[in-house]
Amino acid sequence: MLHIRLRLRLCIYICIDFVACSTDSIGLMSNVVSQVEGEYNENTKNWEMGLFGYAEVMHDTEAKKCKPSGKIKGKKPPPGKCNQKNDSDCCKAGETYKVFACSPPVTNNTKAVLTINGFEKGEDGGGPSECDNKYHSDNTPVVALSTGWLKGDGSKRCLKHIRINGNGRSVVAKVVDECDSTKGCDAEHDYQPPCDNNIVDASRAVWVALGVPKHKWGLMHVTWSDV
C-alpha cells in the first residue's frame, strides 16, 4: 500500500506542476519513484520532503528541454545607438548569441531572472511596447516576458497580469512587452542581444515594490505565476 500511495502522490504533485504528464516525464517518474521508495524512513516520516525535492528535479529536467533554436552573429552598434541607461548590454561584433523560441514550463512557482528595463520613450526599452504599441511610465509595475512565456506556449499573456515573488515580497505587474528571445543586435532591438528564455524584464516600480535597494537593481532570481 505504501508503494501505491507514493506513486499516486508523486504523479499528482508532478502533473499539477506541469499541468499534464508527458511521455518522457512518465518514464522519468518511474526512476524517481524507485529513489523515493528507497529513501522512505519509517521513523522520521520525511519521505514527503524527499518527494518534493525529486519533483523539483523533474521540473529542471523538463526545463532543459527548451534548447536554443539557433544563433545570430553580433555586430557593433552604430555611433549613438544602444541605450545603456539601465546598464543594458550592447551587441559585440563577431560574438555569437543563442536564440530561443521556447521558455521553461510555466507553473505556480516559475523560476525566472528579474531584470530592469525602461518603458518610457527614449529609454533602453527601445520602441513602444509590443502588446499595445504604447510607452509606459517606469513608476507603473509593468514587465516584458521572454518570447516563449509571452506567446510561445499559447497563453498569449499580453496585457494580462502576473505575480512576481522575490526578496521576501510579491507584486502584481501587467505584461505589456516582449523580451525578444528570437532576435536581436538590430535597430528594432536597440542593438541589444536577444533575451534569455527565462527573463522577466521589469520597470523600476516592480523593483521598488519588492523592496530591493537601488544599488542592487539589475539582476535577481525570482519566481512568478499567472494571476
N, C-alpha and C positions, 0 to 999 in steps of 0.2 A: 504493500500500500504506500509506503514511503516513496518508493521509486516512481510510482504512478503520480503521486502528488507533486513530486519535484518536476517531472516532465510537464505536467499540466500547468504549474505555476510559471515555469520558465517560458513556456510557449506564450502564456498570457502576457507576461511582462514584455517579452521581445516583440510580440505582434502589436501590442499597444504602442510601443516605442516607434515602430516602423510603419504602423498602420496596417500593413499586410506582410506576411512572411513570404519571402522569395524562395525559389527552389534552392538557391545556394545557401540561404540562411538556414533552411531546414537541415541541410547536410552538416553545416557547422554546428547547429543546435545539438545534434547527437553527440558530438565530441564534447561540447560544453557540459551537457547533462552528465556524461561519464565523469568529468572532472569534479562537478559539484557533488555528485553522489559520493565520490571518494573522499571529499573533504568534510562531509557531514559529521558533526561532533555531537553525540547524544547528550553529553554533559553540559556543554556551553550553549547549545541551541543557536549556533552562529551561522548556520547554512544560508540564511536569507541574506546576510551581508555579503557572503561569497557570491551568492546568486546575482545580486545587483552589480557586483564587480565584473562578473562574466558577461552580463548584459551590456555593460559599458564597452567591453572588448568587442562584442558583436557589433555595436554601433560604430566603433572605429573601423572595423573590418568593412562594413558597408560603405563608410565614408571614403575609404581608399579606392573604391570602385570608380569614383569620379576622377578620371585621368585627363591629362591635357589633351585637347582636341587638335593642337597644332602649335606652331611657333611663329613669331614675327621678328624681323630684324629692326633694331632701333636706329634712329637717325638723329643727328644733332638738331635741336630746335633752332629756328631762325632767330636772329637778334631780337630781343624784347619779348619773345614768346616763352611760354611755360611759366605760369604764375606760381611762385613758391611761397605764398603768404602763410600757409599752414605747414611749412616745411615739406611740401609736396615734392616727390621725386620727379626728375625730368629724364626723358629717354636719353640713352648714351649711344653714340654712333657705333655700329658694329656689334652691339650687345644683343643677345638673343633673349626673348621674353616668351614665356609659355602663355597660351590662351586656353580658356575653359568654356565649354558650352553647358556645363553642369555645375551643381554645387552639392555639398553633402546633404543627406536626407534631413528634412525638417521634422523636429519632434516637439514635445512640450518644453524642451530644455536644450535648444540647438546651440552648439558651441560656435563662437564667431570671434573675429578680431574687430574691435571697435576702432575706427579711425576718425579723423576730423576733417570736415570739408566746409568750404564756403558756398552758400547757396544764393548769395546776393550777386547782382550784376557786377562784373569786373573782378570777381574773385576767382580762386583756383578751381572752382567747380565748373568753369567753362561757360557754355551756353545755358539757356533756360532748361528747367527740369524736364526729363523725359515724359513724365506722366501727365503733366498739364500745360507744358510749354510756358511755364512761368518761373520767375525768380521768387525766392522765399527769404524772409528775414532770418538771420542767424540766431535771433532771440526766440525763434519758434522751434519746438522739438520736431525736426524733420530728418529723414535719412534717405540714403541711396543704398540699394542692396546689390550684391553681386548678381550678374545676369541670371544664373541658374535659380536663385531664390526669387528674383523679381518676376520671372515669367517662364523660366526653363522647365519647372515642374508642373506647369499647367494651372498654377494657383492664381496667377495674374494679381499680384499684390499692390499694383498701382493704386494710390490714394486710399489704401486701407491702413490699418494701424497694427503695430507690433509692440510687444512689451519687452524691454531690454533690462536685464539684470546684471549689475556689476557694482563693485565697491561696497557691497552690503546694502545697496538700494535698487530701486527699479523706477523706470519711467516709460510712459506710453508715447510713442512717436509715430508720425504719419510718414508713410512711404511715398516719396514724390519723384524719385530719380533712380537711374540705373548706374551702378558702379560697373562699367563695362568690362567683362572678363574675356570678351571675344576679340576686341580690337584696342588699338592704342597707338601712341607715337605719331599722331597726325594732328592737324589743326582742330578737327572736331573734338578731340580729347585733350586739347591744350598741350600736346606733345608730352603727355604723361604715359607711363607704361600701363598695360592692361591691369585691371584689378585682379587680385587673387580670387579664388572661388568661395571664400568664406568671410567676406567683408560686410560690415555694417558701417557705412560712411556717414557720420552724424554731424549735425550742426552743433555749434558751441552750447546751445541751450540744453542739449542732451547731456553733455559733459558736466554742465553746471548742476543739472537735476540729479546726477549720480554722485555729486559731491566730490568730484575729482579736482584736486588743486591744479591751478592753471599750468604750473611748471611741469605737470605730468600728463598734460593733454597730448594726444598723438596716437598712441597705440595702447590698447588694453584688452585682455581676454574677457569676454562676456558670454552670456547666454541670451537667447531671445525666443519668443514664441508668438504665434498669431493671436490677435485679440478677438 
